[in-house]
Amino acid sequence: MKQNITASKLYDYLQCPHRVWRDVYGPQDEKIQEANPFVELLWKRGVVHEERIVKKMGESLDLSKGSHEDRFQKTMQAIKNQTPLIYQGVLKHENDLGIPDLLQRMPDGKYLPIDIKSGSAIEGVSQDSEEEGKPKPHYAVQLCFYIELLQKLGLPNTGTGKIIDIHKNEVQYELHSPMGKRNKITWWEFYEQSKNNVQVLLSGEEKNKPAMSGVCKLCPWYGSCKKWCKENEDLSNIFYVGRSQRDVINQDLGIEKMAGVTDLDIDELMNQKKKDKQFLRKIGKNTLEKIVRRSTILTKTKKPVVYRKIEFPNVSHELFFDIEDDPTQEFVYMHGVYERSAECERFIHFTAKEKTQEAEQEAFANFWKYIRSLPQDDFSVYYYSHHEKTTYRKMQKLYPSAVTAEEVESFFNSPRVIDLYQIVQKDTDWPVSSYSLKELAQYLGFSWRDETPSGALSIQWFNEYLETGDEKILQRILLYNEDDCKATMVLKDGIEKLSISKK
Ligand code: SF4
């Protein structure tokens, strides 16, 4: 049976090129059927945002209900009637089916497709920057799809669509312009390539493989793809080998399994690369060396390695620190610290119990008061990844009365304030495929008390807490945050132990 192409399939393809194939041909019994509560939360928020925007746009013809065929007929009639704004109209032609959030009639009589998104309309710059950002590929291909459908239905448009984003910015996408200063391919050409790839995957003419990445955690195929990668000893099990590197190695070296890369002759490969620039594209000597080291640890030695002696500060108080925040709403609701000293170990937290700027500011200011109360130069702080530092810089700008920019900088620049992730990725290797705090702490024997610990779920719990005021939910978040802090401690101790054994 010929599969319909929809805008969401194009979106999925750009999120993960394997998803389109797996949705049709994957082992359906391995696909998680229950909706992820965090995904549901995002969806609900998206609906509310969409309703607000549609209301703000003025009167529109609501075609959101009914069968696709019925809605399509009504959409065509509405266009014929020169209806100024159509909400959730259906465009279809052969196997293509698109539902733009809005179709707006322009002064020249042409229709402009508009999508309302819960993310930012542009990428590559921060919201408050004055620089110009770039369109997002997954938004651009969806707009191209609607425009192509309009063309096929005899309603040509000049190749322009619009995204209205979470900040209510209205951004025009010019889809016949090049994708970037260096990349001369137009958005339209990019769309055509993507659509063609989706078509061959949907028809089964081509098949591609999973590769774990950041988007996998919220995907219903997460467990299934992870199992596939493990069972097939796929190269993407090697930390930092993503889909493109894996595919290049598969193709250029004919190697599919991890054990196959442990004995690569790197010098010989580099010589070959000098003669042929297309050979092992974008894979340099450093990367190959890491691949060999990591695959050897994963398949042969199965033991972690530290490459230099690591000495941590000798201080009276060690703090293991982690924040809980909702990046979709740019709100930090918890700063947790597990404090260890010769006298005791204790968990301290600074929590915003309401979603207000006052509550967020108070929790942030109290964290800094606590830091200032510690014995000067006699404490160290451990955290994992740059997220805390980036978030604190942003928060300082929002709440300068809580802490000065200089204090934040001198805190994070202190040699006693340590991002363990930097050490993990530069100076160590582990017999696990992801170097996330969860994987590493679990490898070291730590387990979270919650059955489904996850940062995304913590956001969902916090929103539930705000709605219900149920203290049990808040306790669950605290327990999770405390365990994240303790996991950081377990990792620090693990690295220290490994390092001691190094002469
Ligand atoms: S789990 Fe990851 S690799 Fe598998 S389909 Fe989903 S996003 Fe793609």
Boltz pocket constraint, residues with backbone or C-beta under 6 A from the ligand:
constraints:
  - pocket:
      binder: B
      contacts: [[A, 15], [A, 16], [A, 17], [A, 18], [A, 19], [A, 22], [A, 209], [A, 210], [A, 211], [A, 212], [A, 213], [A, 215], [A, 216], [A, 217], [A, 219], [A, 220], [A, 221], [A, 222], [A, 223], [A, 225], [A, 226]]
      max_distance: 6.0
